[in-house]
Amino acid sequence: MDFDPLADYPLGQKRPDLVSTPSGQRLEDITLEALRAGALGADDLRATPETLRRQAEVARAAGREPLAENLARAAELARVPGDTILEIYTALRPHRSTGDELEAWAARLEEEWDAPLTAAFVREARDAYAKRGLLAGEHAPV
């Protein structure tokens, strides 16, 4: 299935065949009537990693690299359980984690969820926190 990031944007209008839910519902099946009938679950209202990767390609083709990077990380995180994402978010707050704890999260992201871009982001945060004294038990440099 060919995909042209610029010609096929917006996907929902020009290529609805490329958009589905994590449970396999087609975009055209996501309707208010289906929701009212109980035919849709929570997973039917989430984007799939594939759709997020395509959106990243669209952003990259439009020259919006920071957005493309965010969407690529979102594609990785789409497979990570919500409670784990919340744990990682909490760990990334200043003074909440040591450098070793953040490295452990980065390793888990790579090994358990095949999320190397997000692991690199956590490592970048770890390094920035170390420079600014924002790791657990540290104080900001004077």
C-alpha positions as CSV (number, residue, x, y, z in Angstrom):
1,M,0.0,0.0,0.0
2,D,1.7,3.2,-1.2
3,F,1.6,6.2,1.0
4,D,2.6,9.7,0.0
5,P,2.9,11.9,3.1
6,L,2.0,15.1,1.3
7,A,-0.5,13.9,-1.3
8,D,-2.4,11.7,1.2
9,Y,-2.8,14.3,3.9
10,P,-5.2,14.5,5.7
11,L,-5.3,10.8,6.1
12,G,-8.8,10.6,7.4
13,Q,-10.2,12.4,4.3
14,K,-7.8,11.2,1.5
15,R,-6.7,7.8,2.8
16,P,-9.2,6.5,5.3
17,D,-8.2,3.0,4.3
18,L,-4.9,3.6,6.1
19,V,-6.5,4.5,9.4
20,S,-7.8,2.0,11.9
21,T,-8.1,1.5,15.6
22,P,-6.0,-0.7,17.8
23,S,-8.9,-3.2,17.9
24,G,-9.1,-3.2,14.1
25,Q,-12.1,-1.0,13.5
26,R,-12.0,1.0,10.3
27,L,-12.2,4.8,10.5
28,E,-15.7,4.8,8.8
29,D,-17.0,2.6,11.6
30,I,-16.1,5.1,14.3
31,T,-19.4,6.9,14.6
32,L,-21.6,8.4,17.3
33,E,-24.2,5.8,16.6
34,A,-21.7,3.0,17.1
35,L,-20.6,4.5,20.4
36,R,-24.2,4.8,21.5
37,A,-24.8,1.2,20.5
38,G,-21.9,0.0,22.6
39,A,-20.0,-1.2,19.5
40,L,-16.9,0.8,20.4
41,G,-14.5,0.4,23.3
42,A,-11.8,2.6,24.7
43,D,-9.2,1.2,22.3
44,D,-11.3,2.3,19.4
45,L,-10.7,5.9,20.3
46,R,-6.9,5.7,20.3
47,A,-4.5,6.1,17.4
48,T,-2.5,3.1,16.3
49,P,1.3,3.2,16.1
50,E,1.0,2.9,12.3
51,T,-1.2,6.0,12.0
52,L,1.1,7.9,14.3
53,R,4.1,6.9,12.2
54,R,2.3,8.1,9.1
55,Q,1.5,11.4,10.7
56,A,5.2,11.7,11.6
57,E,6.0,11.2,7.9
58,V,3.5,13.9,7.0
59,A,5.1,16.3,9.5
60,R,8.6,15.5,8.3
61,A,7.6,16.0,4.7
62,A,6.2,19.4,5.6
63,G,9.5,20.4,7.3
64,R,8.1,20.1,10.8
65,E,10.8,18.0,12.3
66,P,10.1,18.6,16.0
67,L,6.5,17.6,15.5
68,A,7.6,14.5,13.5
69,E,9.9,13.5,16.4
70,N,7.1,13.9,18.9
71,L,4.7,11.8,16.7
72,A,7.4,9.1,16.2
73,R,7.8,8.8,20.0
74,A,4.0,8.7,20.4
75,A,3.9,5.8,17.9
76,E,6.4,4.0,20.2
77,L,4.4,4.8,23.3
78,A,1.1,3.7,21.8
79,R,2.1,0.1,22.8
80,V,3.1,1.0,26.4
81,P,0.4,0.5,29.0
82,G,-1.1,3.8,30.4
83,D,0.0,3.1,34.0
84,T,3.6,2.7,32.8
85,I,3.5,5.9,30.9
86,L,2.3,7.7,34.0
87,E,5.1,6.1,36.0
88,I,7.7,7.3,33.4
89,Y,6.1,10.8,33.4
90,T,6.4,10.9,37.2
91,A,10.0,9.7,37.0
92,L,10.9,12.5,34.6
93,R,9.7,15.2,37.0
94,P,12.7,17.2,38.4
95,H,14.2,15.8,41.6
96,R,12.1,12.5,41.3
97,S,14.7,10.1,40.0
98,T,18.4,9.4,40.1
99,G,20.4,9.1,36.9
100,D,20.5,5.3,37.4
101,E,16.7,5.2,37.7
102,L,16.2,7.2,34.5
103,E,18.7,4.9,32.8
104,A,16.7,1.9,34.0
105,W,13.5,3.4,32.5
106,A,15.4,4.0,29.2
107,A,16.6,0.4,29.1
108,R,13.1,-0.9,29.8
109,L,11.7,1.3,27.0
110,E,14.2,-0.2,24.6
111,E,14.0,-3.8,25.8
112,E,10.4,-4.3,26.7
113,W,8.6,-2.0,24.3
114,D,11.0,-1.5,21.4
115,A,11.0,2.3,22.0
116,P,14.5,3.5,21.2
117,L,13.4,7.1,20.4
118,T,11.7,7.5,23.7
119,A,14.6,5.8,25.5
120,A,16.9,8.4,23.9
121,F,14.6,11.2,25.1
122,V,14.7,9.8,28.7
123,R,18.5,9.7,28.5
124,E,18.6,13.2,27.1
125,A,16.5,14.4,30.0
126,R,18.8,12.5,32.5
127,D,21.8,14.3,31.1
128,A,20.1,17.7,31.1
129,Y,18.9,17.1,34.7
130,A,22.5,16.1,35.7
131,K,23.9,19.3,34.3
132,R,21.2,21.4,36.1
133,G,21.2,19.6,39.4
134,L,17.7,18.3,38.9
135,L,18.3,14.6,39.7
136,A,16.9,13.2,42.9
137,G,19.0,14.3,45.9
138,E,20.7,17.1,44.0
139,H,20.4,20.8,44.2
140,A,20.5,23.2,41.3
141,P,24.0,24.7,40.8
142,V,24.5,28.2,42.1
